[in-house]
Amino acid sequence: MIIIHATFHVKPDKREVFLSEIQPLLAGSQAEEGNVYYDLYEHTENKNVFIMVEAWRDSEAVDIHNATPHFTGFVGKAEEFLAAPLDVKVYNAEQA
């Protein structure tokens, strides 16, 4: 299983647009066959810092996801929302 944590530092004035624009990415990703989970959380102490927590069946599922229109469409406009570079961490995991 592949686990991904993507942290978004969103510009305060772009918060509502970000939350609206990310909805198709959430819905589309959650519907993908290789997706285990794909959830967005807001940091409890740092307003406008969000983390996408994702789990994928395998690296092939991640590759397919990264080529989808809902992913590429969001990534293409994400920079306008961000106050800092996107921070992505990828982990390989085994289910216990």
Kinemage of the C-alpha trace (Angstrom):
@kinemage 1
@onewidth
@group {chain A} dominant
@subgroup {mainchain}
@vectorlist {calphas} color= white
{ca met a 1} P 0.000 0.000 0.000
{ca ile a 2} L 1.169 3.538 -0.774
{ca ile a 3} L 0.303 6.305 1.697
{ca ile a 4} L 0.628 9.954 0.711
{ca his a 5} L 0.419 13.055 2.897
{ca ala a 6} L 0.110 16.299 0.936
{ca thr a 7} L 0.149 19.509 2.996
{ca phe a 8} L -1.432 22.662 1.594
{ca his a 9} L -0.676 26.078 3.124
{ca val a 10} L -3.590 28.031 1.689
{ca lys a 11} L -3.663 31.806 1.310
{ca pro a 12} L -6.329 33.130 3.701
{ca asp a 13} L -8.100 35.051 0.937
{ca lys a 14} L -8.195 31.892 -1.245
{ca arg a 15} L -9.578 29.546 1.427
{ca glu a 16} L -13.155 29.340 0.115
{ca val a 17} L -12.041 28.978 -3.505
{ca phe a 18} L -9.598 26.232 -2.477
{ca leu a 19} L -12.306 24.354 -0.577
{ca ser a 20} L -14.646 24.608 -3.559
{ca glu a 21} L -12.058 23.656 -6.181
{ca ile a 22} L -10.783 20.639 -4.229
{ca gln a 23} L -14.224 18.972 -4.053
{ca pro a 24} L -14.059 17.382 -7.550
{ca leu a 25} L -10.571 16.067 -6.706
{ca leu a 26} L -11.864 14.480 -3.500
{ca ala a 27} L -14.914 12.906 -5.136
{ca gly a 28} L -13.061 11.689 -8.216
{ca ser a 29} L -10.156 10.260 -6.242
{ca gln a 30} L -12.385 8.467 -3.743
{ca ala a 31} L -14.175 6.783 -6.655
{ca glu a 32} L -10.992 5.406 -8.222
{ca glu a 33} L -10.645 1.635 -8.152
{ca gly a 34} L -7.181 1.644 -6.569
{ca asn a 35} L -8.063 4.123 -3.830
{ca val a 36} L -8.247 2.904 -0.228
{ca tyr a 37} L -9.005 6.352 1.240
{ca tyr a 38} L -8.572 9.978 0.235
{ca asp a 39} L -9.464 12.534 2.894
{ca leu a 40} L -8.807 16.217 3.504
{ca tyr a 41} L -8.262 17.546 7.034
{ca glu a 42} L -7.619 21.023 8.398
{ca his a 43} L -4.882 21.491 10.971
{ca thr a 44} L -6.456 22.134 14.378
{ca glu a 45} L -3.997 24.855 15.394
{ca asn a 46} L -2.983 26.405 12.074
{ca lys a 47} L -5.933 27.800 10.171
{ca asn a 48} L -5.660 27.404 6.408
{ca val a 49} L -3.232 24.495 6.633
{ca phe a 50} L -4.792 21.367 5.168
{ca ile a 51} L -3.484 17.847 4.747
{ca met a 52} L -4.649 15.339 2.189
{ca val a 53} L -4.226 11.836 3.582
{ca glu a 54} L -4.329 9.212 0.857
{ca ala a 55} L -3.863 5.469 0.642
{ca trp a 56} L -3.559 3.575 -2.620
{ca arg a 57} L -3.533 -0.127 -3.364
{ca asp a 58} L -0.141 0.086 -5.120
{ca ser a 59} L 2.122 2.360 -7.151
{ca glu a 60} L 0.196 1.552 -10.336
{ca ala a 61} L -2.956 3.007 -8.737
{ca val a 62} L -0.997 6.180 -7.868
{ca asp a 63} L 0.259 6.463 -11.450
{ca ile a 64} L -3.281 6.112 -12.794
{ca his a 65} L -4.534 8.685 -10.273
{ca asn a 66} L -1.812 11.176 -11.224
{ca ala a 67} L -2.993 11.065 -14.865
{ca thr a 68} L -6.714 11.610 -14.171
{ca pro a 69} L -8.437 14.838 -15.239
{ca his a 70} L -9.593 15.576 -11.683
{ca phe a 71} L -5.977 15.381 -10.433
{ca thr a 72} L -4.263 17.208 -13.299
{ca gly a 73} L -6.987 19.867 -13.364
{ca phe a 74} L -6.565 20.660 -9.688
{ca val a 75} L -2.765 20.557 -9.770
{ca gly a 76} L -2.804 22.962 -12.722
{ca lys a 77} L -4.463 25.660 -10.649
{ca ala a 78} L -3.260 24.774 -7.121
{ca glu a 79} L -0.433 27.300 -7.148
{ca glu a 80} L -2.921 30.198 -7.102
{ca phe a 81} L -4.245 28.978 -3.714
{ca leu a 82} L -0.947 28.225 -2.000
{ca ala a 83} L 1.065 30.481 0.297
{ca ala a 84} L 3.952 27.956 0.367
{ca pro a 85} L 5.100 25.104 -1.863
{ca leu a 86} L 3.066 21.920 -1.633
{ca asp a 87} L 4.710 19.466 0.770
{ca val a 88} L 4.229 15.836 -0.315
{ca lys a 89} L 5.469 12.802 1.588
{ca val a 90} L 5.095 9.272 0.187
{ca tyr a 91} L 5.300 6.130 2.321
{ca asn a 92} L 5.253 2.412 1.526
{ca ala a 93} L 3.183 0.497 4.058
{ca glu a 94} L 2.110 -3.020 4.849
{ca gln a 95} L -1.235 -3.809 6.377
{ca ala a 96} L -0.930 -5.452 9.756
